[in-house]
Amino acid sequence: MADVKSCGNLGQAATDLRDAAKQRTELVTRLSALKVDQLPDHAALTTALTKAWQASAAADEHYAAWADQVAANKKKSCKKGGARTTSETLEGNRASGTASAQKKRAAELWNGIAKTYDLTERQPTQL
C-alpha cells in the first residue's frame, strides 16, 4: 500500500494486493476445513479469524482498486508525491479497521488456549 500512497509502481502494487487478498481468502477456506471443536472457545476463535481474514481480503481488494484508480489518472490523482484519497481508500481503511479488531480478538482467544496447552502465543499482527 505504500507504493499506492506514494504513486509509485502502481501496477505491481495492485497485483500484490490482489495476491494478498487471495491468500487471505484461502486461509478462510483452510480454516473452515480444520477440526477445532475440541479447543475451548473454538467457535469464537474461528469466527474472529474468519471475519479478520475476510475483512483483510476486502481491504486489500479496495486498496488494489485504489491503485487502479490512481494509475488510470496519475496526473490528476497524484499531487505532491502522494495519491489522493478516494472512496476505495476509505472502504479499504474501514475494512482494515474491522480486520485489526477481529485479529485482536482472535489473538486474545488463541493466547488463552496457547497458555493452557503450552503452545506459541500470537500477536494480532501475526494473524
C-alpha positions in Angstrom: 0.0 0.0 0.0 3.0 2.3 0.5 3.5 2.3 -3.3 0.0 3.4 -3.9 0.3 6.2 -1.3 3.5 7.5 -3.0 2.1 7.0 -6.5 4.8 4.5 -7.4 4.8 1.1 -9.0 1.0 1.1 -9.1 0.5 -1.9 -11.4 2.7 -4.1 -9.2 1.1 -2.7 -6.0 -2.4 -3.7 -7.3 -1.2 -7.1 -8.3 0.5 -7.7 -4.9 -2.7 -6.5 -3.1 -4.9 -8.8 -5.1 -2.5 -11.7 -4.4 -2.6 -10.9 -0.7 -6.5 -10.9 -0.8 -6.4 -14.3 -2.5 -4.1 -15.7 0.2 -6.4 -14.4 2.9 -9.4 -16.0 1.3 -7.5 -19.3 1.0 -6.8 -19.0 4.8 -10.6 -18.8 5.4 -11.2 -21.9 3.2 -8.4 -23.8 5.0 -9.7 -22.8 8.4 -13.2 -24.0 7.6 -11.7 -27.4 6.9 -9.9 -27.7 10.2 -11.4 -29.7 13.0 -11.0 -27.5 16.1 -14.1 -28.5 18.0 -12.0 -29.8 20.9 -10.5 -26.4 21.6 -12.1 -24.1 24.2 -13.9 -21.2 22.6 -13.3 -22.7 19.2 -16.5 -21.2 17.7 -15.5 -17.7 18.8 -11.9 -18.2 17.6 -12.8 -19.4 14.2 -15.4 -16.7 13.8 -12.9 -14.0 14.8 -10.3 -15.4 12.4 -12.8 -15.8 9.6 -14.0 -12.2 10.0 -10.4 -10.9 10.3 -9.2 -12.6 7.1 -12.4 -11.7 5.2 -12.0 -8.1 6.2 -8.3 -8.1 5.3 -9.1 -9.5 1.9 -11.7 -6.9 1.4 -9.3 -4.1 2.4 -6.7 -5.5 0.0 -9.2 -5.5 -2.8 -10.2 -1.9 -2.1 -6.6 -0.8 -2.0 -5.9 -2.6 -5.3 -8.9 -0.8 -6.8 -7.5 2.5 -5.4 -4.2 1.7 -7.1 -6.0 1.1 -10.4 -7.8 4.5 -10.0 -4.6 6.3 -9.3 -2.9 4.6 -12.3 -5.7 5.5 -14.6 -5.3 9.2 -14.0 -2.0 9.6 -12.4 -1.6 13.3 -13.3 -4.8 14.2 -11.5 -4.6 11.6 -8.7 -1.0 12.3 -7.6 -0.3 15.6 -6.1 2.9 16.5 -4.3 4.1 12.9 -4.4 1.0 11.4 -2.8 -2.1 9.7 -4.0 -5.5 11.4 -3.4 -7.9 9.6 -1.2 -10.9 8.0 -3.0 -13.9 6.1 -1.9 -11.9 2.9 -2.4 -9.3 4.2 0.1 -12.0 4.9 2.7 -13.6 1.5 2.2 -10.1 -0.2 2.5 -9.5 1.7 5.7 -12.8 0.7 7.1 -12.2 -3.0 6.3 -8.7 -2.8 7.7 -10.1 -1.4 11.0 -12.5 -4.4 11.1 -9.7 -6.8 10.4 -7.5 -5.3 13.1 -10.3 -5.6 15.7 -11.0 -9.2 14.8 -7.3 -10.1 14.8 -7.0 -8.6 18.3 -10.0 -10.7 19.4 -8.6 -13.9 17.8 -5.2 -13.4 19.4 -6.8 -13.0 22.8 -8.7 -16.2 22.3 -5.7 -18.1 20.9 -3.4 -16.9 23.6 -5.7 -18.2 26.3 -5.7 -21.6 24.5 -1.9 -21.4 24.0 -1.2 -20.9 27.7 -3.4 -23.8 28.6 -1.7 -26.2 26.2 1.8 -24.7 26.2 1.6 -23.5 22.6 3.1 -20.5 21.0 1.2 -17.3 21.7 0.5 -14.9 18.8 0.2 -11.1 18.4 -2.7 -9.7 16.3 -0.2 -8.7 13.6 0.9 -12.3 13.2 -2.6 -13.4 12.2 
